[in-house]
Amino acid sequence: MTGWDCASGWVMAAALGGQIVLAALRHNHAGLDLLANVGWGVLWLSAILGWWPILALRRHGGVEKGRSYMHTTQLVTRGPYALVRHPQYLAGILLSVGLALITQVWISGGLAIVAIACNLLAGPAEEARSHAKFAFAYANYVTQVPRWNLVLGIVRWFRRCRS
């Protein structure tokens, strides 16, 4: 992990923390129920994309017993990793969007932009580490699975299943 990764992580955590506090204090501030309800749906999707990868990495990543799920020895292309290359970063983006929609406060939107930028910047650094670790297998994976686009990932997954 580089210094930038660590700093970006702290900035993202601070932005998300601010959004969570705002959500606890000022939910549906503008009174737009439809937006708040969409925000709750986005939060549920975020929760799924945040936790599902942990299970997939533990099950299919060749993690040694007693080690963190992040210490994989095999490239995982199943579960959420069949849909997007960075499901947990996408979960962070969706979490920020969902909280902004629920709070409906301008400062939450600003904090969401900061958190989203941190997640978007973290993806390429993670890809460089994955390329170094898994070489050709990861290069092939990149051609099949989109980085962030969940809808495109689902379409491509259906096409792969049908062939």
C-alpha positions as CSV (number, residue, x, y, z in Angstrom):
1,M,0.0,0.0,0.0
2,T,1.4,3.3,-1.0
3,G,1.2,6.6,0.9
4,W,-1.4,7.8,-1.5
5,D,-3.5,4.8,-1.0
6,C,-3.4,5.3,2.8
7,A,-4.2,9.0,2.6
8,S,-7.0,8.4,0.1
9,G,-8.4,5.8,2.4
10,W,-8.4,8.2,5.4
11,V,-10.0,11.0,3.3
12,M,-12.7,8.6,2.0
13,A,-13.4,7.3,5.5
14,A,-13.7,10.9,6.8
15,A,-16.1,11.8,4.0
16,L,-18.2,8.7,4.5
17,G,-18.2,9.3,8.3
18,G,-19.5,12.8,7.7
19,Q,-22.2,11.5,5.4
20,I,-23.3,8.9,8.0
21,V,-23.5,11.6,10.7
22,L,-25.6,13.8,8.4
23,A,-27.8,10.8,7.6
24,A,-28.4,10.2,11.3
25,L,-29.3,13.9,11.8
26,R,-30.9,15.1,8.6
27,H,-32.5,12.3,6.6
28,N,-34.9,13.3,3.8
29,H,-34.1,17.0,4.5
30,A,-35.7,18.2,1.3
31,G,-38.7,16.0,1.7
32,L,-38.2,14.2,-1.6
33,D,-39.5,10.7,-0.6
34,L,-38.8,9.1,-4.0
35,L,-35.1,10.1,-3.8
36,A,-34.8,8.9,-0.3
37,N,-36.4,5.6,-1.2
38,V,-34.0,5.2,-4.2
39,G,-31.2,6.0,-1.8
40,W,-32.2,3.2,0.5
41,G,-32.2,0.8,-2.5
42,V,-28.7,2.0,-3.5
43,L,-27.6,1.4,0.1
44,W,-28.8,-2.2,0.0
45,L,-27.0,-2.8,-3.3
46,S,-23.9,-1.3,-1.6
47,A,-24.2,-3.7,1.3
48,I,-24.4,-6.7,-1.0
49,L,-21.4,-5.5,-3.1
50,G,-19.5,-4.8,0.1
51,W,-19.9,-8.1,1.8
52,W,-20.3,-10.6,-1.1
53,P,-16.6,-10.2,-2.2
54,I,-15.4,-11.2,1.2
55,L,-17.1,-14.5,0.9
56,A,-15.9,-15.0,-2.7
57,L,-12.3,-14.2,-1.9
58,R,-12.3,-16.5,1.2
59,R,-13.9,-19.4,-0.8
60,H,-12.1,-19.1,-4.1
61,G,-9.0,-17.0,-3.5
62,G,-6.7,-19.6,-2.0
63,V,-6.4,-17.7,1.3
64,E,-4.3,-19.5,3.9
65,K,-6.1,-20.4,7.1
66,G,-6.0,-17.6,9.6
67,R,-5.1,-14.9,7.1
68,S,-7.3,-12.0,5.9
69,Y,-9.5,-12.5,2.9
70,M,-7.4,-9.9,1.1
71,H,-4.4,-12.2,1.0
72,T,-5.4,-14.2,-2.0
73,T,-3.1,-16.5,-3.9
74,Q,-5.4,-17.2,-6.8
75,L,-7.3,-14.8,-9.1
76,V,-11.0,-14.8,-8.3
77,T,-13.3,-14.4,-11.2
78,R,-16.5,-15.8,-9.6
79,G,-19.3,-14.2,-7.7
80,P,-19.2,-10.4,-7.8
81,Y,-15.9,-10.6,-9.5
82,A,-17.6,-12.0,-12.6
83,L,-19.6,-8.8,-12.8
84,V,-17.1,-6.0,-11.9
85,R,-13.4,-6.0,-11.2
86,H,-13.8,-3.9,-8.0
87,P,-17.0,-4.7,-6.3
88,Q,-16.0,-3.2,-2.9
89,Y,-14.8,0.1,-4.4
90,L,-18.1,0.2,-6.3
91,A,-19.9,-0.5,-3.0
92,G,-18.1,2.5,-1.5
93,I,-19.3,4.7,-4.4
94,L,-22.9,3.4,-4.1
95,L,-22.8,4.0,-0.3
96,S,-21.9,7.6,-0.8
97,V,-24.5,8.1,-3.5
98,G,-27.2,6.4,-1.3
99,L,-26.3,8.5,1.7
100,A,-26.5,11.7,-0.4
101,L,-29.9,10.7,-1.7
102,I,-31.2,9.9,1.7
103,T,-30.0,13.0,3.5
104,Q,-30.7,15.4,0.6
105,V,-28.3,18.0,2.1
106,W,-25.8,19.8,-0.1
107,I,-22.9,19.1,2.1
108,S,-23.6,15.3,1.9
109,G,-23.4,15.7,-1.9
110,G,-20.0,17.4,-1.6
111,L,-18.7,14.7,0.7
112,A,-20.1,12.1,-1.7
113,I,-18.0,13.6,-4.5
114,V,-14.9,13.4,-2.3
115,A,-15.5,9.8,-1.3
116,I,-16.3,8.8,-4.9
117,A,-13.1,10.4,-6.2
118,C,-11.1,8.5,-3.6
119,N,-12.7,5.2,-4.7
120,L,-12.2,6.0,-8.4
121,L,-8.5,6.8,-7.8
122,A,-8.0,3.6,-5.8
123,G,-9.1,1.3,-8.6
124,P,-6.2,1.7,-11.0
125,A,-3.6,1.3,-8.2
126,E,-5.3,-2.0,-7.2
127,E,-5.3,-3.1,-10.8
128,A,-1.5,-2.4,-11.0
129,R,-1.0,-4.7,-8.0
130,S,-3.3,-7.4,-9.5
131,H,-1.4,-7.2,-12.8
132,A,1.9,-7.7,-11.0
133,K,0.5,-10.6,-8.9
134,F,-1.5,-12.5,-11.5
135,A,0.1,-11.4,-14.8
136,F,-1.5,-12.8,-18.0
137,A,-4.5,-14.2,-16.1
138,Y,-5.4,-10.7,-14.9
139,A,-4.8,-9.2,-18.3
140,N,-7.3,-11.7,-19.8
141,Y,-9.8,-11.0,-17.0
142,V,-9.6,-7.2,-17.7
143,T,-10.8,-7.8,-21.2
144,Q,-13.9,-9.7,-20.0
145,V,-15.1,-7.8,-16.9
146,P,-15.6,-4.1,-16.6
147,R,-14.0,-2.1,-13.8
148,W,-17.1,-0.3,-12.4
149,N,-20.0,-0.7,-14.8
150,L,-22.3,-3.2,-13.0
151,V,-25.0,-3.2,-15.8
152,L,-22.4,-3.9,-18.5
153,G,-20.9,-6.6,-16.2
154,I,-24.3,-8.3,-15.9
155,V,-24.8,-8.2,-19.6
156,R,-21.4,-9.7,-20.3
157,W,-21.9,-12.3,-17.6
158,F,-25.2,-13.4,-19.3
159,R,-23.4,-13.6,-22.6
160,R,-20.6,-15.7,-21.2
161,C,-23.1,-18.0,-19.6
162,R,-25.0,-18.5,-22.9
163,S,-21.9,-19.4,-24.9
